[in-house]
Amino acid sequence: MTKTMSQLPYHYGVKLRVFPSTEQKRLIKRNSDASRFIYNQMNGMNNDLFWLKQVKIPITIVLDRIADLTARLKKPSTAISNIHGWLNHPDFDSLMKANAIKNYKTAWKLFHQVHRAGTPKFHKRGYTQTYQTSCLYSAKVTVPTMENGSVRLIDNRHLQLPKLGYLRFKELPLRILDRAKDIRIGTTTVSMDAVGHYFVSLQIGSEYSFAVKRPVVKSKVGIDLNLDNFLTDSNGQVIDNPRYYRVIKGKLAKAQRKLSRRARRAKRSQRRLSEAKNYQRQRLLVAKLQLKVANQRKNFLHHVSTTLIKNHDLVVAEELRSKNMLRNHVLAMSISDVGWRTLLNMLSYKADLYGRKFLTVNPQNTTQTCSHCGYVMTGKNKLTLADRKWTCPSCGTFHVRDHNAAKNILAKGLATL
């Protein structure tokens, strides 16, 4: 019996840069707008139903409306398409509609599980586009692969998607191409960023691992993340903080001021911003500067995380709550620029990919504790952010603050194993 996507033991994600034609760009925009519209319709119906149920007086019109909304939400795809007939146009991918409804239900499910991100919000129209479709396999297909589904590879430079047809993509990793017959495709996301670059993200699954398990090297490391330098490990190695945003901050601020002036000028002349060519040209320039910073940071974090995972059997880091730390307006920009949370996420999935172990520990007192004797600096001896080096008053051991913290983090991680 053929396994479903969720039953496969190994999953991986691939994001491909694609180059659609003018007609394909039009179809992508239409499907993206329709996906957003369906999501918002679901949100609107649920909001109406919630507030109508707060009415305690049994008014007939209210009860009828509640019954109507309840019936429509049982089969939302049919209900929305019946009322908004334009959604039945052949330009639209039927799987796009199903995925938009599924994403809305998933958002509610996450809210009930986590209660941190809040209830689903209405999606606003912006300069980006995105929608999801799925790869379906015919009942005649006995072995699903990357080459026989509704989303399929044609060759090492082209793929086929529902409604869009053939799309040329930039490149696919050789380890994926060589195993195309052992891999199946699941959810597929088509997107366009603010710069105008188009991408196709493939969720793929297989019975076999997507990366070769790394040999045991008998090495363990603890890492301390900080703003003075990006990272210090328990072996004393230091990685400098590149501060990509600060490098480009002045140039970006100047470009954004120019963008603001052009927006005001367009409004004074009663032109829509979408039709103001000077505004759009400057908006594109600002988006490219922001994209450059994001790509530089992502590339740096990938190199750091891959090096740590490949060279150590165990990596231990402190569990940082970046959202809470961003409330400090003095350090907020530096914390956002450094990308700690992204690094921890990368370490987590790469550890699974390469067969390594990654742990996060509570950072409490890792800075204030002597890694040699365990003495905790409290009261008037408590270290401040300015104290980068100190000597333990109990055993007399000299410490570099970040190196000592990394040792304590590693010790905490080993204690939990």
C-alpha positions in Angstrom: 0.0 0.0 0.0 1.3 3.4 -1.0 2.1 5.7 2.0 0.7 9.2 2.3 2.9 12.2 2.7 2.4 12.3 6.4 3.3 8.6 6.8 6.8 9.1 5.2 9.6 9.2 7.8 11.7 11.9 6.1 10.5 15.3 4.9 12.4 18.2 3.3 11.7 21.6 1.8 13.1 23.0 -1.5 12.6 26.6 -2.7 13.2 27.2 -6.4 13.5 30.5 -8.2 11.2 30.3 -11.3 10.8 32.5 -14.3 7.1 32.7 -15.4 5.8 34.2 -18.6 3.5 37.2 -18.7 0.4 35.0 -18.8 1.7 32.8 -16.0 2.3 36.0 -13.9 -1.3 37.0 -14.5 -2.5 33.6 -13.4 -0.3 33.6 -10.2 -1.7 37.0 -9.2 -5.3 35.9 -9.8 -4.8 32.8 -7.8 -3.0 34.7 -5.0 -5.9 37.3 -4.8 -8.5 34.5 -4.8 -6.6 32.6 -2.0 -6.6 35.7 0.1 -10.2 36.4 -0.6 -11.3 32.9 0.4 -9.3 33.1 3.6 -10.8 36.5 4.5 -14.3 35.1 3.7 -13.8 32.3 6.2 -12.6 34.8 8.8 -15.5 37.1 8.2 -18.1 34.3 8.5 -16.6 33.0 11.7 -16.4 36.5 13.2 -20.0 37.2 12.3 -21.0 33.8 13.8 -19.2 34.6 17.0 -20.8 38.0 17.6 -24.3 36.8 16.6 -24.0 34.0 19.2 -23.5 36.7 21.9 -27.0 38.0 21.3 -29.1 36.4 24.1 -32.5 37.6 22.8 -34.0 35.0 20.4 -34.6 37.3 17.5 -35.7 35.4 14.4 -33.4 37.2 11.9 -30.4 36.5 14.2 -31.3 32.9 14.6 -31.8 32.5 10.8 -28.4 34.2 10.2 -26.7 31.8 12.7 -28.2 28.8 11.0 -27.2 30.0 7.5 -23.6 30.7 8.6 -23.3 27.4 10.4 -24.5 25.5 7.3 -22.1 27.5 5.0 -19.2 26.7 7.3 -19.8 23.0 7.1 -19.0 23.1 3.3 -17.2 26.4 2.9 -15.7 25.7 -0.5 -19.1 25.2 -2.1 -20.8 27.9 -0.1 -18.2 30.6 -1.0 -18.1 29.6 -4.7 -21.9 29.6 -5.0 -22.2 33.1 -3.7 -19.1 34.5 -5.5 -19.5 32.9 -8.9 -16.3 34.4 -10.3 -14.4 31.8 -8.2 -15.6 29.2 -10.7 -13.5 30.7 -13.5 -11.2 28.2 -15.2 -8.2 30.4 -14.3 -8.4 29.2 -10.6 -6.8 26.1 -9.3 -9.4 24.1 -7.3 -6.6 22.9 -4.9 -5.8 26.5 -4.2 -9.3 27.0 -2.7 -9.0 23.8 -0.6 -5.5 24.9 0.7 -6.8 28.5 1.6 -9.6 26.9 3.7 -7.2 24.4 5.2 -4.7 27.2 6.2 -7.5 29.1 7.9 -8.5 26.0 10.0 -4.8 25.4 10.8 -4.5 29.0 12.1 -7.4 28.3 14.5 -5.9 25.0 15.5 -2.5 26.7 16.3 -4.3 29.4 18.3 -6.1 26.7 20.5 -2.8 24.9 21.0 -0.4 27.7 21.6 -2.5 30.9 22.4 0.5 33.1 21.5 0.0 34.3 17.9 -3.7 35.3 18.5 -6.8 34.5 16.4 -6.6 34.5 12.6 -6.5 38.1 11.1 -7.7 39.4 7.8 -5.0 39.2 5.1 -4.2 42.6 3.6 -3.4 43.2 0.0 0.3 44.0 -0.5 3.2 43.9 -2.9 3.8 40.2 -2.4 1.8 37.3 -3.8 1.4 33.7 -2.6 -0.9 30.7 -2.8 -0.7 27.0 -2.2 -1.6 24.0 -4.3 -1.1 20.3 -3.8 0.4 17.5 -5.8 -2.1 14.8 -6.6 -1.4 11.4 -8.0 -3.7 9.4 -10.2 -5.1 6.1 -8.9 -3.2 4.4 -11.7 0.1 5.5 -10.2 1.5 2.7 -8.1 4.8 4.5 -7.1 4.4 8.2 -6.6 7.5 10.1 -7.6 8.6 13.7 -8.5 7.8 12.9 -12.1 4.3 11.5 -12.2 2.1 13.8 -10.1 0.0 17.0 -10.9 3.2 18.9 -9.8 6.1 17.2 -11.6 9.6 17.6 -12.8 9.9 17.6 -16.6 13.7 17.8 -16.6 16.5 19.4 -14.5 15.4 22.9 -15.6 11.6 22.7 -15.9 8.6 21.7 -13.8 4.9 21.6 -14.4 2.2 23.1 -12.1 -1.6 22.9 -12.4 -3.1 25.9 -14.4 0.4 27.4 -14.9 1.9 24.7 -17.1 5.7 24.6 -17.7 7.9 26.8 -15.5 11.6 27.2 -15.9 13.5 27.1 -12.6 17.1 28.0 -11.7 18.5 24.9 -10.1 17.7 21.9 -7.9 20.2 20.2 -5.6 21.8 17.2 -7.2 21.0 15.0 -4.2 17.3 15.7 -5.0 17.5 15.4 -8.8 19.4 12.0 -8.6 16.7 10.6 -6.3 13.6 12.0 -8.1 12.1 8.5 -8.4 12.3 7.9 -4.6 10.7 11.2 -3.6 7.1 12.4 -3.7 5.8 16.0 -3.7 3.3 17.3 -1.2 2.1 20.9 -0.7 3.5 23.3 -3.2 3.6 27.1 -2.6 3.9 29.6 -5.4 5.0 33.1 -4.3 6.4 36.4 -5.4 8.4 38.7 -3.1 8.3 42.5 -2.9 11.1 42.8 -5.5 9.2 40.8 -8.1 11.1 37.5 -7.9 9.0 34.4 -8.3 9.5 31.1 -6.3 8.0 27.7 -6.0 8.5 25.9 -2.7 8.1 22.1 -2.7 7.4 20.0 0.3 8.9 16.6 -0.4 9.0 13.3 1.4 10.9 10.0 1.1 11.5 6.7 2.8 15.2 7.6 2.9 17.1 10.4 4.5 17.8 13.5 2.4 21.3 13.9 3.9 24.1 11.4 4.8 24.4 10.9 8.5 27.6 12.4 9.8 30.2 10.2 11.5 30.6 10.5 15.2 33.4 13.0 16.1 33.1 12.8 19.9 32.8 16.5 20.2 30.4 18.6 22.3 30.0 22.3 22.4 28.0 24.9 24.2 27.3 28.3 22.5 26.6 31.7 24.1 24.8 34.2 21.9 25.4 37.8 22.6 25.5 41.2 21.0 29.1 42.1 21.7 30.2 39.3 19.4 27.7 37.0 17.6 28.7 33.8 19.2 31.3 32.4 21.7 31.6 28.6 22.2 32.8 26.6 25.1 36.1 26.0 23.4 36.8 29.7 23.4 36.2 30.3 19.7 34.6 33.7 18.9 32.5 34.6 15.8 32.2 38.3 15.2 28.8 39.9 14.7 28.6 41.1 11.1 25.8 43.7 11.8 24.5 43.7 8.3 21.6 46.1 9.0 23.8 48.7 10.7 26.1 48.8 7.7 23.3 49.7 5.3 21.1 51.6 7.8 22.0 55.1 6.6 21.5 54.3 2.9 18.2 52.6 3.6 16.9 55.5 5.7 17.8 57.9 2.9 16.0 55.7 0.3 12.9 55.5 2.6 12.7 59.3 3.1 12.8 59.6 -0.7 10.0 57.0 -0.9 7.9 58.9 1.6 8.3 62.2 -0.3 7.2 60.5 -3.6 4.1 59.0 -1.8 3.1 62.5 -0.6 3.6 64.0 -4.1 1.5 61.3 -5.7 -1.3 61.9 -3.2 -1.2 65.6 -3.7 -1.7 65.1 -7.4 -4.5 62.6 -6.7 -2.8 59.6 -8.2 -3.0 56.1 -6.9 0.4 54.8 -5.6 0.0 51.7 -7.9 0.0 54.1 -10.9 2.7 56.5 -9.7 5.8 55.3 -11.6 8.4 57.3 -9.6 6.9 55.9 -6.3 7.0 52.3 -7.6 10.6 52.7 -8.9 11.7 54.0 -5.4 9.7 51.3 -3.6 11.5 48.6 -5.6 14.9 50.2 -4.7 13.9 50.1 -0.9 12.7 46.5 -1.3 16.0 45.4 -2.9 18.0 47.0 -0.1 16.0 45.2 2.5 16.2 41.9 0.6 20.0 42.3 0.4 20.3 42.5 4.2 18.0 39.6 4.7 19.9 37.4 2.2 23.3 38.4 3.8 22.0 37.5 7.2 20.5 34.2 6.1 23.7 33.2 4.3 25.8 33.9 7.4 23.4 32.0 9.7 23.4 29.0 7.3 27.2 28.9 7.3 27.5 29.1 11.1 24.7 26.5 11.8 26.0 24.0 9.3 29.6 24.3 10.6 28.4 23.7 14.2 26.3 20.7 13.4 28.8 19.0 11.1 31.7 19.4 13.5 30.0 18.4 16.8 27.9 15.5 18.0 26.1 17.7 20.6 25.3 21.4 20.4 23.8 23.2 23.4 22.4 26.7 23.2 20.5 29.0 25.6 16.7 29.2 25.0 16.3 32.9 24.1 12.9 34.6 24.1 13.6 37.2 21.4 10.0 38.5 21.6 10.4 39.5 25.2 13.9 40.9 24.6 12.7 43.1 21.8 10.7 45.1 24.4 14.0 46.7 25.4 13.9 49.6 22.9 17.6 50.3 23.4 18.7 46.8 22.2 15.7 46.0 19.9 17.4 46.9 16.6 20.6 45.0 17.5 18.6 41.9 18.6 16.5 42.0 15.4 19.7 42.4 13.3 21.5 39.4 14.8 18.9 36.7 14.0 19.2 34.5 17.1 15.8 32.8 16.7 16.6 32.0 13.1 19.9 30.4 14.1 18.3 28.2 16.7 15.6 27.0 14.2 18.4 26.2 11.7 20.4 24.2 14.3 17.3 22.3 15.3 16.3 21.0 11.8 19.9 20.5 10.7 20.6 18.4 13.8 17.7 16.1 12.7 19.0 16.1 9.1 22.6 15.1 9.9 21.8 12.8 12.9 23.2 15.1 15.5 21.8 16.3 18.9 20.8 19.8 19.6 19.5 21.1 23.0 18.4 24.4 24.4 18.7 25.1 28.2 17.4 27.8 30.5 20.0 30.6 30.5 19.3 31.6 34.1 22.6 32.3 35.9 24.8 31.0 33.1 26.6 34.3 33.1 26.8 34.8 36.8 28.0 31.3 37.7 31.7 30.3 37.9 32.2 27.4 35.6 35.1 26.1 37.7 33.6 26.0 41.2 29.9 26.8 40.8 29.9 30.1 42.8 27.0 32.4 41.8 27.7 36.2 41.7 24.8 37.8 43.6 24.1 41.0 45.5 26.7 43.7 45.1 29.0 41.2 43.2 26.4 40.6 40.5 27.9 41.2 37.0 26.5 44.0 34.8 26.6 44.1 31.0 29.7 46.2 31.2 31.6 43.4 33.0 33.2 41.5 30.2 35.9 39.9 32.3 35.9 38.9 36.0 37.6 36.9 38.7 35.7 34.4 40.8 35.9 35.6 44.5 35.6 32.0 45.7 38.2 30.1 43.7 40.1 33.0 42.1 39.6 31.7 38.5 39.8 34.4 35.8 36.9 34.3 33.4 36.0 35.9 30.0 32.3 36.5 30.5 31.0 34.9 27.3 33.4 31.9 27.3 32.4 31.1 30.9 28.7 31.3 30.0 29.2 28.9 27.1 30.9 26.4 29.5 27.9 26.6 31.9 25.5 26.2 29.0 27.3 23.0 27.9 27.3 21.7 31.5 23.5 22.3 31.8 22.9 20.5 28.5 25.0 17.5 29.6 23.1 17.3 32.9 19.8 17.0 31.1 20.9 14.0 29.0 
